[in-house]
Amino acid sequence: MLVDVVRRVVVAGGGLGMLLLATQVQAGGPNEICLTYANGQFEPKEPTVPADAPLTIRVKNMEGKAIEFESETLKIEKVIAANSEAILNVRAMKSGRYEFYNDFNEKARGFVNVQ
């Protein structure tokens, strides 16, 4: 009986391991963009992603002070500490051009192009 319990835990744990592996494989895929903020600007300024799929945005702040990544159209607002990064999850979006900016330096702007 104890062996059956251990087998169930191993099988469940194996399934979880596969789930975690699948999640890691998806990261960096077509629905993830990496933005770097340095020298008062975002790069790339206009990344393109597919429409109708959830999106992950990884923002790396290379500056010595915090930024506030904001987008009214993407419905995101996140303060990112100096020399750190944040991962933001966005709902599936229709085709369009979605603006983002640093609320602490509104000259630093970009767009996510969804096609």
N, C-alpha and C positions, 0 to 999 in steps of 0.2 A: 504494500500500500504506500509506504514512504517512497519507494522507487517510482510509482506512478505520479506522485506529487512532484518529485524532482524532475521527471520527464516533462511534465506540463510546464514547469517553470523554465526549463531549458528550451523547450519549443517556443514558449511565449517570448522568452528573452531573445531567442534567435530571430523571431519575427520582428521584434523591436529593433534589433541590430540591422536587419534588412531595411526597415523603415528609415532608420537614421542614415544608413548608407545611401538610400534613394534620395533623401533630403539633401545630403552633401553633393550628390551628383547634379541635382537640379540647380544648386547655387552656382552662379557664374554662367548660367545658360542664357538663352535668348530673352528671358524675362527678368534679367538682373542687369542693372547698370551700376557702374562705379563712377562716382563723381569725386574729383579732388578739388579742394578749395585751397589755393595758394596764391600769394601775391595779389590778394583782393579780388580773385576771379575764380569761377568754376571751370573745370575742364573735364570732359568735353562740354561745350556750351549747348549743343543740340543733339543729344543721343536719340536714337530711333529704336522703338520696341514694337512688337506685334500687338494688335488690338484684341480686345475681348479675352484677356488673360490677366490674372493678378501679376503685379510687378513688385520686385524688391529693388530698392534703391540703397546702395551703400555709399555713404558720404564720408570722405576722409578729410578732416580739417588739419591742414599742415601749418596753420598759423599759430602764433604765440598767444592768441586771445580767442575767446569763444565766438561762435557764429550762431545765427538762428536761421536754419533752413526752413523756408516757408513757401507754401504754394496754396493759394486760395482755391484754385481749380482742382488740385489734387487732394485738397483737404488735409494738408500736413502742416505742422508747426512743431519744430524740434530744436532745442538748444543743444549744440554740440561743443563740448569743452575743447580747449586748446590742445593741439597735438593728439587728437583722438578721433574715433570714428563712430558712426551710428548706422544701424540697419533699419530701414523704414519699409513697411509693407503697405502696398497700395492696392485698392480694389481693382477689379478688371475695368478697363476704360474703353470707350468707343474711340474711333479714329478722331484725331484732332491734334492740336498743339497746346500743350499745358505748360504755363510759365511757372518758374521757381526763382527764388532770390534769397539773398542773405538780408534778413530784416535789420541787421545792424549796419549794413552797407548796401543800400538799395541799388547802387550802380552795378553790383555783382548780380547779374541775371542770366538766365538760360531758359531753355524750353525742352520738354520731353515731347518728341514727335511720335505719335501713336498711329500706326498704319495697319 
